[in-house]
Amino acid sequence: MGQVAHKSNGARTKHVPQRTCIACRRTDAKRGLIRLVRTPEGRIEVDTTGKRNGRGAYLCHDLACWDAAIKRRALERSLRAEPLTPENQRDLLAYRRGLTAAESHDADTDTAEELPRDVRV
């Protein structure tokens, strides 16, 4: 006999895809991590849209994870790519340092936004 489907009256929770950082093995929401993709030319690039074609791997926003992934060659292993060229390493770390600077700038502006307008100095 068949299974009986039960209807629930509550709202359905939306499925949030989970991904794992290749350096620290921490699991987080797909949008909470940064996707890197291997291009057909063999370069490893940051996928800002999360939808580019190619084999992908994910890293945390933590600079230590980026350094560890490059030092331990975790990127090459997970993406099944040739060893990173010095230019490719430089580009990836420059992208990460740019994110770090933007995050610290955002943290500085967030504290001012939390105060009421008439309390700001």
C-alpha positions as a Markdown table, in Angstrom:
| # | Residue | x | y | z |
|---|---|---|---|---|
| 1 | Met | 0.0 | 0.0 | 0.0 |
| 2 | Gly | 1.1 | 3.6 | -0.5 |
| 3 | Gln | 2.2 | 6.1 | 2.0 |
| 4 | Val | -0.2 | 8.7 | 3.2 |
| 5 | Ala | 1.0 | 12.3 | 2.8 |
| 6 | His | 0.3 | 14.6 | 5.8 |
| 7 | Lys | -0.3 | 18.3 | 5.2 |
| 8 | Ser | 1.0 | 20.8 | 7.7 |
| 9 | Asn | -0.6 | 24.1 | 8.2 |
| 10 | Gly | 2.6 | 25.9 | 9.3 |
| 11 | Ala | 4.9 | 27.8 | 6.9 |
| 12 | Arg | 7.6 | 25.7 | 5.3 |
| 13 | Thr | 11.2 | 26.6 | 6.2 |
| 14 | Lys | 13.4 | 27.4 | 3.2 |
| 15 | His | 16.2 | 25.0 | 2.5 |
| 16 | Val | 19.6 | 26.7 | 3.0 |
| 17 | Pro | 22.4 | 24.9 | 1.2 |
| 18 | Gln | 25.4 | 24.1 | 3.4 |
| 19 | Arg | 29.1 | 24.1 | 2.2 |
| 20 | Thr | 32.4 | 23.3 | 4.0 |
| 21 | Cys | 35.5 | 25.4 | 4.1 |
| 22 | Ile | 38.4 | 23.4 | 2.6 |
| 23 | Ala | 40.9 | 24.8 | 5.1 |
| 24 | Cys | 39.2 | 24.7 | 8.5 |
| 25 | Arg | 36.4 | 22.2 | 7.6 |
| 26 | Arg | 33.8 | 24.6 | 9.2 |
| 27 | Thr | 30.3 | 24.2 | 7.7 |
| 28 | Asp | 28.2 | 27.3 | 6.9 |
| 29 | Ala | 25.5 | 28.5 | 4.6 |
| 30 | Lys | 26.6 | 28.6 | 0.9 |
| 31 | Arg | 26.3 | 32.4 | 0.8 |
| 32 | Gly | 28.4 | 32.7 | 4.0 |
| 33 | Leu | 31.5 | 31.3 | 2.3 |
| 34 | Ile | 33.5 | 32.4 | -0.7 |
| 35 | Arg | 33.4 | 30.2 | -3.8 |
| 36 | Leu | 36.5 | 29.6 | -5.9 |
| 37 | Val | 36.3 | 28.0 | -9.3 |
| 38 | Arg | 38.8 | 26.3 | -11.7 |
| 39 | Thr | 38.5 | 27.8 | -15.1 |
| 40 | Pro | 38.9 | 25.7 | -18.3 |
| 41 | Glu | 42.3 | 27.4 | -18.7 |
| 42 | Gly | 43.4 | 26.0 | -15.3 |
| 43 | Arg | 43.4 | 29.2 | -13.3 |
| 44 | Ile | 41.7 | 29.4 | -9.9 |
| 45 | Glu | 39.4 | 32.5 | -9.6 |
| 46 | Val | 36.9 | 33.9 | -7.2 |
| 47 | Asp | 33.3 | 33.3 | -8.2 |
| 48 | Thr | 31.4 | 36.3 | -6.8 |
| 49 | Thr | 28.1 | 35.1 | -8.3 |
| 50 | Gly | 28.4 | 31.5 | -7.0 |
| 51 | Lys | 27.0 | 30.2 | -10.4 |
| 52 | Arg | 30.0 | 30.0 | -12.7 |
| 53 | Asn | 30.6 | 26.8 | -14.6 |
| 54 | Gly | 33.5 | 24.7 | -13.3 |
| 55 | Arg | 34.6 | 22.8 | -10.3 |
| 56 | Gly | 34.2 | 24.8 | -7.2 |
| 57 | Ala | 35.5 | 24.9 | -3.6 |
| 58 | Tyr | 34.6 | 27.2 | -0.7 |
| 59 | Leu | 36.7 | 29.2 | 1.8 |
| 60 | Cys | 35.8 | 31.2 | 4.9 |
| 61 | His | 36.2 | 34.9 | 5.1 |
| 62 | Asp | 39.1 | 34.3 | 7.5 |
| 63 | Leu | 42.5 | 35.3 | 6.1 |
| 64 | Ala | 44.1 | 32.3 | 8.0 |
| 65 | Cys | 42.0 | 29.9 | 6.0 |
| 66 | Trp | 43.1 | 31.5 | 2.8 |
| 67 | Asp | 46.8 | 31.3 | 3.8 |
| 68 | Ala | 46.4 | 27.7 | 5.0 |
| 69 | Ala | 44.6 | 26.6 | 1.8 |
| 70 | Ile | 47.4 | 28.0 | -0.3 |
| 71 | Lys | 50.2 | 26.8 | 1.9 |
| 72 | Arg | 48.9 | 23.2 | 2.2 |
| 73 | Arg | 47.8 | 23.1 | -1.4 |
| 74 | Ala | 44.2 | 22.4 | -0.4 |
| 75 | Leu | 42.9 | 24.5 | -3.4 |
| 76 | Glu | 44.8 | 22.4 | -5.9 |
| 77 | Arg | 43.6 | 19.2 | -4.4 |
| 78 | Ser | 39.9 | 20.1 | -4.0 |
| 79 | Leu | 39.7 | 21.7 | -7.5 |
| 80 | Arg | 41.9 | 19.0 | -9.1 |
| 81 | Ala | 44.1 | 21.7 | -10.6 |
| 82 | Glu | 47.7 | 22.2 | -11.5 |
| 83 | Pro | 49.9 | 24.0 | -8.8 |
| 84 | Leu | 49.1 | 27.6 | -8.5 |
| 85 | Thr | 51.3 | 30.1 | -10.3 |
| 86 | Pro | 52.8 | 32.9 | -8.3 |
| 87 | Glu | 50.5 | 35.4 | -10.2 |
| 88 | Asn | 47.4 | 33.3 | -9.4 |
| 89 | Gln | 48.4 | 33.1 | -5.7 |
| 90 | Arg | 49.0 | 36.9 | -5.6 |
| 91 | Asp | 45.6 | 37.6 | -7.2 |
| 92 | Leu | 43.8 | 35.4 | -4.8 |
| 93 | Leu | 45.5 | 36.9 | -1.7 |
| 94 | Ala | 44.9 | 40.4 | -3.1 |
| 95 | Tyr | 41.2 | 39.7 | -3.4 |
| 96 | Arg | 41.1 | 38.4 | 0.2 |
| 97 | Arg | 43.0 | 41.4 | 1.5 |
| 98 | Gly | 40.5 | 43.6 | -0.3 |
| 99 | Leu | 37.7 | 41.8 | 1.5 |
| 100 | Thr | 39.4 | 42.2 | 4.9 |
| 101 | Ala | 39.8 | 46.0 | 4.3 |
| 102 | Ala | 36.1 | 46.3 | 3.3 |
| 103 | Glu | 35.0 | 44.3 | 6.3 |
| 104 | Ser | 36.9 | 46.4 | 8.8 |
| 105 | His | 35.5 | 49.5 | 7.1 |
| 106 | Asp | 32.0 | 48.1 | 7.5 |
| 107 | Ala | 32.6 | 47.3 | 11.2 |
| 108 | Asp | 33.6 | 50.9 | 11.8 |
| 109 | Thr | 30.5 | 52.3 | 10.1 |
| 110 | Asp | 28.2 | 49.9 | 11.9 |
| 111 | Thr | 28.9 | 51.3 | 15.3 |
| 112 | Ala | 27.9 | 54.8 | 14.2 |
| 113 | Glu | 24.7 | 53.4 | 12.7 |
| 114 | Glu | 23.7 | 51.8 | 16.0 |
| 115 | Leu | 23.5 | 55.1 | 17.9 |
| 116 | Pro | 20.4 | 57.3 | 17.7 |
| 117 | Arg | 20.8 | 60.4 | 15.6 |
| 118 | Asp | 20.7 | 62.9 | 18.4 |
| 119 | Val | 23.3 | 61.0 | 20.5 |
| 120 | Arg | 26.0 | 61.1 | 17.7 |
| 121 | Val | 28.9 | 63.5 | 18.4 |
